[in-house]
Amino acid sequence: MKTVTWLGESGKSYVMAIRQFGESFHGVPGVYLFCKAKAQNDWAPIYIGESKDLSECLNASLTNHPKFEEIKRNGASHVCAIRVDGSTGQRRSMVSDLLRVLNPVCNRH
């Protein structure tokens, strides 16, 4: 399995599995990141989120995602994900850590 490492503001590294847009994920809680390739092994983050069920969010209900059209318009080609068995608060904390550094276009207000 291919992985990508993203660095949060805290200095913590998050090693995420990376799959092409539309590939399936298991039904586990986690944090996900839509991205596109900038160069070989260099990725541009497009959107970061969290879910209690990655399969539901990234497989079954992907086209219902509130940012789906914007994510596609911004060229998402891959999805990274990391399993986070903790609480919703832990997942959101990880998302915030990554957002402060990566500032993906589809997370901006």
PyMOL CGO cylinders between C-alpha atoms (Angstrom):
from pymol import cmd
from pymol.cgo import CYLINDER

trace = [
    CYLINDER, 0.00, 0.00, 0.00, 1.29, 3.46, -0.92, 0.3, 1, 1, 1, 1, 1, 1,
    CYLINDER, 1.29, 3.46, -0.92, 1.48, 6.09, 1.80, 0.3, 1, 1, 1, 1, 1, 1,
    CYLINDER, 1.48, 6.09, 1.80, 1.97, 9.83, 2.10, 0.3, 1, 1, 1, 1, 1, 1,
    CYLINDER, 1.97, 9.83, 2.10, 3.24, 11.61, 5.21, 0.3, 1, 1, 1, 1, 1, 1,
    CYLINDER, 3.24, 11.61, 5.21, 1.67, 14.94, 6.14, 0.3, 1, 1, 1, 1, 1, 1,
    CYLINDER, 1.67, 14.94, 6.14, 3.14, 17.15, 8.87, 0.3, 1, 1, 1, 1, 1, 1,
    CYLINDER, 3.14, 17.15, 8.87, 0.87, 19.01, 11.31, 0.3, 1, 1, 1, 1, 1, 1,
    CYLINDER, 0.87, 19.01, 11.31, 1.57, 22.31, 13.04, 0.3, 1, 1, 1, 1, 1, 1,
    CYLINDER, 1.57, 22.31, 13.04, 2.39, 20.35, 16.21, 0.3, 1, 1, 1, 1, 1, 1,
    CYLINDER, 2.39, 20.35, 16.21, 5.29, 18.72, 14.39, 0.3, 1, 1, 1, 1, 1, 1,
    CYLINDER, 5.29, 18.72, 14.39, 3.52, 15.37, 14.41, 0.3, 1, 1, 1, 1, 1, 1,
    CYLINDER, 3.52, 15.37, 14.41, 3.75, 13.28, 11.23, 0.3, 1, 1, 1, 1, 1, 1,
    CYLINDER, 3.75, 13.28, 11.23, 0.60, 11.58, 9.94, 0.3, 1, 1, 1, 1, 1, 1,
    CYLINDER, 0.60, 11.58, 9.94, 1.28, 8.62, 7.65, 0.3, 1, 1, 1, 1, 1, 1,
    CYLINDER, 1.28, 8.62, 7.65, -1.79, 8.07, 5.50, 0.3, 1, 1, 1, 1, 1, 1,
    CYLINDER, -1.79, 8.07, 5.50, -2.70, 5.41, 2.98, 0.3, 1, 1, 1, 1, 1, 1,
    CYLINDER, -2.70, 5.41, 2.98, -3.23, 6.98, -0.44, 0.3, 1, 1, 1, 1, 1, 1,
    CYLINDER, -3.23, 6.98, -0.44, -5.64, 5.71, -3.04, 0.3, 1, 1, 1, 1, 1, 1,
    CYLINDER, -5.64, 5.71, -3.04, -6.93, 6.99, -6.33, 0.3, 1, 1, 1, 1, 1, 1,
    CYLINDER, -6.93, 6.99, -6.33, -10.15, 8.96, -6.18, 0.3, 1, 1, 1, 1, 1, 1,
    CYLINDER, -10.15, 8.96, -6.18, -13.06, 6.52, -6.00, 0.3, 1, 1, 1, 1, 1, 1,
    CYLINDER, -13.06, 6.52, -6.00, -11.19, 3.51, -4.54, 0.3, 1, 1, 1, 1, 1, 1,
    CYLINDER, -11.19, 3.51, -4.54, -12.91, 1.91, -1.56, 0.3, 1, 1, 1, 1, 1, 1,
    CYLINDER, -12.91, 1.91, -1.56, -12.11, 2.36, 2.12, 0.3, 1, 1, 1, 1, 1, 1,
    CYLINDER, -12.11, 2.36, 2.12, -12.95, 0.19, 5.16, 0.3, 1, 1, 1, 1, 1, 1,
    CYLINDER, -12.95, 0.19, 5.16, -15.71, 1.18, 7.59, 0.3, 1, 1, 1, 1, 1, 1,
    CYLINDER, -15.71, 1.18, 7.59, -13.44, 2.55, 10.32, 0.3, 1, 1, 1, 1, 1, 1,
    CYLINDER, -13.44, 2.55, 10.32, -13.24, 6.00, 11.95, 0.3, 1, 1, 1, 1, 1, 1,
    CYLINDER, -13.24, 6.00, 11.95, -10.56, 8.30, 10.63, 0.3, 1, 1, 1, 1, 1, 1,
    CYLINDER, -10.56, 8.30, 10.63, -9.26, 11.46, 9.03, 0.3, 1, 1, 1, 1, 1, 1,
    CYLINDER, -9.26, 11.46, 9.03, -9.14, 11.86, 5.26, 0.3, 1, 1, 1, 1, 1, 1,
    CYLINDER, -9.14, 11.86, 5.26, -7.51, 14.28, 2.86, 0.3, 1, 1, 1, 1, 1, 1,
    CYLINDER, -7.51, 14.28, 2.86, -8.37, 14.81, -0.80, 0.3, 1, 1, 1, 1, 1, 1,
    CYLINDER, -8.37, 14.81, -0.80, -5.32, 15.79, -2.84, 0.3, 1, 1, 1, 1, 1, 1,
    CYLINDER, -5.32, 15.79, -2.84, -3.84, 16.05, -6.30, 0.3, 1, 1, 1, 1, 1, 1,
    CYLINDER, -3.84, 16.05, -6.30, -0.39, 15.33, -7.63, 0.3, 1, 1, 1, 1, 1, 1,
    CYLINDER, -0.39, 15.33, -7.63, 1.91, 18.32, -8.16, 0.3, 1, 1, 1, 1, 1, 1,
    CYLINDER, 1.91, 18.32, -8.16, 4.93, 16.23, -9.14, 0.3, 1, 1, 1, 1, 1, 1,
    CYLINDER, 4.93, 16.23, -9.14, 6.11, 12.68, -8.50, 0.3, 1, 1, 1, 1, 1, 1,
    CYLINDER, 6.11, 12.68, -8.50, 5.63, 12.01, -4.77, 0.3, 1, 1, 1, 1, 1, 1,
    CYLINDER, 5.63, 12.01, -4.77, 4.56, 15.63, -4.17, 0.3, 1, 1, 1, 1, 1, 1,
    CYLINDER, 4.56, 15.63, -4.17, 0.93, 16.29, -3.32, 0.3, 1, 1, 1, 1, 1, 1,
    CYLINDER, 0.93, 16.29, -3.32, -1.27, 19.37, -3.02, 0.3, 1, 1, 1, 1, 1, 1,
    CYLINDER, -1.27, 19.37, -3.02, -3.95, 19.10, -0.32, 0.3, 1, 1, 1, 1, 1, 1,
    CYLINDER, -3.95, 19.10, -0.32, -7.47, 20.07, -1.43, 0.3, 1, 1, 1, 1, 1, 1,
    CYLINDER, -7.47, 20.07, -1.43, -9.72, 19.21, 1.53, 0.3, 1, 1, 1, 1, 1, 1,
    CYLINDER, -9.72, 19.21, 1.53, -9.28, 17.65, 4.98, 0.3, 1, 1, 1, 1, 1, 1,
    CYLINDER, -9.28, 17.65, 4.98, -12.10, 16.08, 6.97, 0.3, 1, 1, 1, 1, 1, 1,
    CYLINDER, -12.10, 16.08, 6.97, -12.97, 13.40, 9.49, 0.3, 1, 1, 1, 1, 1, 1,
    CYLINDER, -12.97, 13.40, 9.49, -15.57, 10.68, 9.74, 0.3, 1, 1, 1, 1, 1, 1,
    CYLINDER, -15.57, 10.68, 9.74, -16.72, 8.00, 12.14, 0.3, 1, 1, 1, 1, 1, 1,
    CYLINDER, -16.72, 8.00, 12.14, -17.01, 5.71, 9.09, 0.3, 1, 1, 1, 1, 1, 1,
    CYLINDER, -17.01, 5.71, 9.09, -14.57, 6.22, 6.20, 0.3, 1, 1, 1, 1, 1, 1,
    CYLINDER, -14.57, 6.22, 6.20, -16.44, 3.68, 4.06, 0.3, 1, 1, 1, 1, 1, 1,
    CYLINDER, -16.44, 3.68, 4.06, -19.71, 5.59, 4.36, 0.3, 1, 1, 1, 1, 1, 1,
    CYLINDER, -19.71, 5.59, 4.36, -18.11, 8.99, 3.83, 0.3, 1, 1, 1, 1, 1, 1,
    CYLINDER, -18.11, 8.99, 3.83, -15.68, 8.10, 1.02, 0.3, 1, 1, 1, 1, 1, 1,
    CYLINDER, -15.68, 8.10, 1.02, -17.52, 5.26, -0.71, 0.3, 1, 1, 1, 1, 1, 1,
    CYLINDER, -17.52, 5.26, -0.71, -21.29, 5.09, -0.32, 0.3, 1, 1, 1, 1, 1, 1,
    CYLINDER, -21.29, 5.09, -0.32, -22.02, 8.79, 0.25, 0.3, 1, 1, 1, 1, 1, 1,
    CYLINDER, -22.02, 8.79, 0.25, -19.07, 10.40, -1.53, 0.3, 1, 1, 1, 1, 1, 1,
    CYLINDER, -19.07, 10.40, -1.53, -21.22, 12.22, -4.08, 0.3, 1, 1, 1, 1, 1, 1,
    CYLINDER, -21.22, 12.22, -4.08, -23.34, 13.60, -1.20, 0.3, 1, 1, 1, 1, 1, 1,
    CYLINDER, -23.34, 13.60, -1.20, -20.28, 15.11, 0.50, 0.3, 1, 1, 1, 1, 1, 1,
    CYLINDER, -20.28, 15.11, 0.50, -21.00, 18.84, 1.00, 0.3, 1, 1, 1, 1, 1, 1,
    CYLINDER, -21.00, 18.84, 1.00, -17.76, 19.80, -0.78, 0.3, 1, 1, 1, 1, 1, 1,
    CYLINDER, -17.76, 19.80, -0.78, -17.82, 17.07, -3.46, 0.3, 1, 1, 1, 1, 1, 1,
    CYLINDER, -17.82, 17.07, -3.46, -18.28, 19.37, -6.48, 0.3, 1, 1, 1, 1, 1, 1,
    CYLINDER, -18.28, 19.37, -6.48, -15.71, 21.89, -5.20, 0.3, 1, 1, 1, 1, 1, 1,
    CYLINDER, -15.71, 21.89, -5.20, -13.22, 19.08, -4.48, 0.3, 1, 1, 1, 1, 1, 1,
    CYLINDER, -13.22, 19.08, -4.48, -13.64, 17.78, -8.04, 0.3, 1, 1, 1, 1, 1, 1,
    CYLINDER, -13.64, 17.78, -8.04, -13.35, 21.28, -9.56, 0.3, 1, 1, 1, 1, 1, 1,
    CYLINDER, -13.35, 21.28, -9.56, -10.05, 21.73, -7.73, 0.3, 1, 1, 1, 1, 1, 1,
    CYLINDER, -10.05, 21.73, -7.73, -8.61, 18.61, -9.34, 0.3, 1, 1, 1, 1, 1, 1,
    CYLINDER, -8.61, 18.61, -9.34, -8.69, 15.95, -6.61, 0.3, 1, 1, 1, 1, 1, 1,
    CYLINDER, -8.69, 15.95, -6.61, -7.21, 12.75, -7.97, 0.3, 1, 1, 1, 1, 1, 1,
    CYLINDER, -7.21, 12.75, -7.97, -6.42, 10.87, -4.74, 0.3, 1, 1, 1, 1, 1, 1,
    CYLINDER, -6.42, 10.87, -4.74, -7.66, 10.38, -1.18, 0.3, 1, 1, 1, 1, 1, 1,
    CYLINDER, -7.66, 10.38, -1.18, -5.40, 9.85, 1.82, 0.3, 1, 1, 1, 1, 1, 1,
    CYLINDER, -5.40, 9.85, 1.82, -6.79, 8.37, 5.03, 0.3, 1, 1, 1, 1, 1, 1,
    CYLINDER, -6.79, 8.37, 5.03, -5.63, 7.36, 8.47, 0.3, 1, 1, 1, 1, 1, 1,
    CYLINDER, -5.63, 7.36, 8.47, -7.55, 5.28, 10.97, 0.3, 1, 1, 1, 1, 1, 1,
    CYLINDER, -7.55, 5.28, 10.97, -8.25, 7.11, 14.24, 0.3, 1, 1, 1, 1, 1, 1,
    CYLINDER, -8.25, 7.11, 14.24, -10.00, 4.88, 16.76, 0.3, 1, 1, 1, 1, 1, 1,
    CYLINDER, -10.00, 4.88, 16.76, -10.43, 7.66, 19.33, 0.3, 1, 1, 1, 1, 1, 1,
    CYLINDER, -10.43, 7.66, 19.33, -13.26, 10.11, 19.81, 0.3, 1, 1, 1, 1, 1, 1,
    CYLINDER, -13.26, 10.11, 19.81, -14.68, 12.66, 17.40, 0.3, 1, 1, 1, 1, 1, 1,
    CYLINDER, -14.68, 12.66, 17.40, -12.67, 15.24, 19.35, 0.3, 1, 1, 1, 1, 1, 1,
    CYLINDER, -12.67, 15.24, 19.35, -9.43, 13.39, 18.65, 0.3, 1, 1, 1, 1, 1, 1,
    CYLINDER, -9.43, 13.39, 18.65, -10.20, 13.25, 14.93, 0.3, 1, 1, 1, 1, 1, 1,
    CYLINDER, -10.20, 13.25, 14.93, -11.10, 16.95, 14.86, 0.3, 1, 1, 1, 1, 1, 1,
    CYLINDER, -11.10, 16.95, 14.86, -7.91, 17.81, 16.74, 0.3, 1, 1, 1, 1, 1, 1,
    CYLINDER, -7.91, 17.81, 16.74, -5.88, 15.98, 14.09, 0.3, 1, 1, 1, 1, 1, 1,
    CYLINDER, -5.88, 15.98, 14.09, -7.78, 17.79, 11.32, 0.3, 1, 1, 1, 1, 1, 1,
    CYLINDER, -7.78, 17.79, 11.32, -7.08, 21.16, 13.00, 0.3, 1, 1, 1, 1, 1, 1,
    CYLINDER, -7.08, 21.16, 13.00, -3.39, 20.30, 13.38, 0.3, 1, 1, 1, 1, 1, 1,
    CYLINDER, -3.39, 20.30, 13.38, -3.16, 19.58, 9.65, 0.3, 1, 1, 1, 1, 1, 1,
    CYLINDER, -3.16, 19.58, 9.65, -5.33, 22.54, 8.58, 0.3, 1, 1, 1, 1, 1, 1,
    CYLINDER, -5.33, 22.54, 8.58, -3.09, 25.07, 10.30, 0.3, 1, 1, 1, 1, 1, 1,
    CYLINDER, -3.09, 25.07, 10.30, -0.15, 24.00, 8.13, 0.3, 1, 1, 1, 1, 1, 1,
    CYLINDER, -0.15, 24.00, 8.13, -1.70, 22.75, 4.89, 0.3, 1, 1, 1, 1, 1, 1,
    CYLINDER, -1.70, 22.75, 4.89, -4.55, 25.29, 4.49, 0.3, 1, 1, 1, 1, 1, 1,
    CYLINDER, -4.55, 25.29, 4.49, -6.31, 23.34, 1.69, 0.3, 1, 1, 1, 1, 1, 1,
    CYLINDER, -6.31, 23.34, 1.69, -8.30, 25.41, -0.78, 0.3, 1, 1, 1, 1, 1, 1,
    CYLINDER, -8.30, 25.41, -0.78, -11.64, 23.69, -0.04, 0.3, 1, 1, 1, 1, 1, 1,
    CYLINDER, -11.64, 23.69, -0.04, -11.35, 24.19, 3.73, 0.3, 1, 1, 1, 1, 1, 1,
    CYLINDER, -11.35, 24.19, 3.73, -10.99, 27.96, 3.43, 0.3, 1, 1, 1, 1, 1, 1,
    CYLINDER, -10.99, 27.96, 3.43, -14.02, 30.06, 4.28, 0.3, 1, 1, 1, 1, 1, 1,
]
cmd.load_cgo(trace, "trace")
